[in-house]
């Protein structure tokens, strides 16, 4: 079988996980084996019907018995249990997906390839993965009874299967000890109601050093609000304390795939481009016509963003 780790929020599968399921379904079809998924928490059962529509035949619902909260070592044991009989295990290349598959690979003594943009079935399994912040694509092979790979978000389509049907749900209860809970999440802070997440936004307005200050983001916030989007920033912006790390776009931040990315005062270093390269359209607003971001953009407005952004906001209001 092909096994896919699915992340979810209150039973609603994450888009990146549905993309991973799409990649898994293609592999399963090539090998003539079933596609199964593993997920955690009681709410995960609510995802079974939707996952069936994506070609999933069986859902392994992991019940972690122990202290509440995400505990990577404990959750990974559930993945290990579900992976018995699997030839390939996939997950979205999110923070959680990378962490859980790394733990599982160590427990299974199996090879893991991270940040893949292609996975081909066979013996050995062949993958293409991003290296050096996405500036290099590496071809590699993985050999072993089971191989694991994480997939770059937005590199695969999250399409439903033509012949999907409700998936069978089986319970998984891994044997755990206190050692599995030495590291765990004890508290979460949710975003305010109505907040549009960077990774989900159809429009993202990003700011860089050219914004000038934390106060300079007020205009970008208004532009994003009028467009129903979200605000992000470059690494230098978060390093300066102008925006929280959660707003960072780039290799060590969020990877976005909006319909439109408006990059304001951002030079366009390769680390930042890794985070926004999946955007359908990029509009750069920059004083420097030779900035890398301008070269990568579909459209560019050359000038002072303190004049251009207010003018765009005024036109949108009108």
N, C-alpha and C positions, 0 to 999 in steps of 0.2 A: 504493500500500500504506500501511498504518498500521504504524509501527515503535515498539516499546517497548523501553526499556533495562531489562534485568533484572539485578538484583544477586543474588549467590548466595554461599553459604558451602559450599565443598567439593561443589559441584554441587547443593545444595539451594536452590531459589529462595527469596528473601526474601518474606515474606507481603505486604509493601507492594508489591513488584514484581508479584505475582500479582494484587493489586487493580488495578494499572495495566494489566495484561494484560486484565482483565475490562472496564475502560473502553475499551481499544483494540479489543476484540472487538466491542463495541456500535457503535463508530464504523465499523469495517470492514464490519459488516453493513449499516449505513445507506448506505454508499457503494458497496457491492458489490465491495470490494477485499480482498485477503488481509491477514491479521494476521501480522507477522513480528517477531522480537525480536533484539536484539543483546546479547551478553554477552562477558565477558572471562575469559581463563584456560583452560588445558587442562581443568580440572575442569568447566568450563561445559558440555562435551559431555554430561556425565552428566545434565544438567537437561533435555535435549531431549525425552525420553519424557514426563516430567511436563508440560512446557510444551505438548506436543501435545494433552494432555487438556484444556488451557485454550483450544483453538481456534487454536493457533499453527501456521502452515503451514511456516515456515522459520526456522531459527536461524542467525544470523550469529555465528560463534565467532571472536572477535578474538584473534589471537596477537600480543602486543607483543614485538618483538625488541629487547632492550636490557637495561639494568640491571633487576634484579628489584625488585618493590615497586610499589605504586600510584603512578602518575605522571599527574596529571590531564590535562596537555596531550597526552601520548602516548595515553592511553586515549580522549580525546575524538576523536582522529583516527580511531580505529576506528569511533566512532559516526558521524562524517562520511562515512566510506566506505560504511557500511551504509545510510545515509540516502539514497543516490542512488536516486531514483525514488519516495521517500516523500512523501506529502502532509502527514502529521502525525507528529511524533515525541513520544512521551510517556515520562515517567519518574516514579517515586515521588518525593515531595518530601522525600527524605532529604538529609543533608549531601552524600553522593556524587552523588545524582541531580541536586540543584541545581547542583553544581559542574560536572559533566560536560556537562549541557545548556547551561549558560552558556557554556562553552568552545565547544561545538559551534555554538551560535547565532551566536557571534562569527565563527567560521570560515565558516559558511554565509551570513553577512550576512542572517539570518532573524529574525523576531520571536519572542520568548519570553515566556510568561506563567507566573509562578510561583504556587504555592499555590492551585491550582484545585480547586473542589469540583464543577464541571460543565464538560464540553466537548461542544459540539454541532457536528456536521459541517456543512460548507457553504463557500461562498465569499462573504464571509469566514467563517472559523471563529469561533464565538462561545463565550466562556468566562465563568464566574462564578468569581471568586477572592476569597480572604480578604485583607483589608487591615487596617491598624491593629491588629495582634495578634489578628485574628479577630473584632473588634467591628464590622466593616463588611464587607459583601459588595459587590463591584464587578462590574458587567457590562462586558465589553470585547469587541472584535473584533480578529482577527489576519488580516492579508492578506499573501500572498506565495506563491511556488511551494511552499514548505514552511514549516510553522509548528511551534513547539515549546511544550510545556507540561509543568510538573511538577504532580503531584496530591497533595493533602493526604492523608497516610496515614489509613486507616480511613474515608475518605469514599466509597469504592467497594467493592463486594463482590468477593471472590476466588472466584467460582464457576467450576466446570468446565463445559466445553461439552458439549452433549448428543451431538454428533457428532464428538468429538475423535479424532484419529489421530496416530501418530508423526510428528514434524516432520522435514523435511529439514534437514541440517546442512551449511553451506558455510563455508569458511575465509576469514577476512579478515586480510590482513597489510598494514597501512598503512605507507607509506614514512615513516620517522622519522629524525631527526637528534639530535645531542646536546642541542640546544636544547629538545627535548621533555622532557628528563629533568632540567632544572634544578631543578625542585621534585618531590620524590618521597618516599614513605614508606620509611624505611630499617629501621624496627623496629616490632614490634607487641607489646603486652602483653595476653595473653588473660585473661579473668576466671577466677578459681579454678574448678576442676571443681565442678559442682553448683550454680553460681550461676544464679539466675533473673534474666533480663534484664528491665529495666523495660518495654521495648516488647513483650515476649512474655508477661508475667505476667498471670494471670487475676485475681489479687488484688494490689493495691498499697497499701502503708501509707505515707502521706506525712507529713512533719513540717515545721513552720514555726517561727517565732520562739518560739511558745508552748512548744516542747519545752524551752527554757531553756538547753541546753548540748549539746555533742557527746556527753557521757555520757548525757544524757537519751534518746538514740536507742536505748539498749540494750533498753528495754522495747518499742520499736517493732520492733526486730530480732526479738525473741522472738515478738511477735504475728505478724509476717510469716512467720516460720519455721513456726509452728503452722498457719498457713493456706496454706502452700505458695506464698507470694508473695514480693514484692520490696519493698525500702524505697527511697523517694525523698524529695525535699525541695524546698522553695521556693527562690527565688533568694537571699533573704536568708540562708538557711542555708548555701548554698555560699559566699556572699560573706564570711560570718563564719568560714569554714573548718571548720564542723562536719561537712560532708559534701563529697565530691569533686564536681567539676562534672558528672561522668558521671551522678550521681544527681539532677540538677536536672530538675524537671518544669516545663514552661512554654514560653513563646514562644521563648526562647533556649536551651531545654533539650529534654528528651525529650517527645514527644507520646504519651500512653498511651491504651489502650482496654480496660481490664480489665473483668471482670464486676462487680467491686466495688473502689471506691477509698475508703479510710478516711483522711480528712484530719484530722490531729491538730495543733491549735494553728496552723492556717493561716488567715490573714485572708480570702484569696480575691481578690487583685488580678486585674485582667483578664488580665495577662500570664500568671498561673498558670492561670487558667481555660482559656486557649487550649490548654494542654498536657493538661488532663484532661477536656475537654468531651465526648470520645467515650466516657467511662466509662459502662457500662450503669446502674450504681447508685453513688451517692455517699453516704457516711456521714460527717458532720462531727462532730468532737469539739472543742468550743470553749467557753470561759467566756462569750463575748460572744454573746448570742442574736441580735444585730443584725449580726453579721459577714456580709459578702457570701457567704462560703463556705456559711454556714448557709442563706442564702436560695436558693442554687443546689442545695443537697443534697436528696436524696430522704428522708433520715433525718438527725436531729441528736440528739446527746447533749450537753446543756448542763451544763457543770461542769468540774472540774479534771481534765485528762487524766492527771495523776499518780495520781489515784484510779481513774479510769474504765478506763484501759488495763490496769493490773494486775488489776482485777476481771474484765475480759474474758479476759485470759490465764489466770487461775485457773479460770474456768468452762470454757474450752477444754481445759485440762489434765484437769479433772474428767470 
